[in-house]
């Protein structure tokens, strides 16, 4: 069984290390998530959390 941990931001080094140590867990940060969304041709808009 596997899983994904997703954030729109950036993961800490601790989370990245955990994901690397568990072959069934993949971490998707904001950059990877946006790349996947763009590849799927889904329209999105990006705004900062300060808005």
Secondary structure, 3 states (H helix, E strand, C coil): CCEEEECCCCCCHHHHHHHHHCCCEEEECHHHHHHHHHHCCCCCCCCCCCC
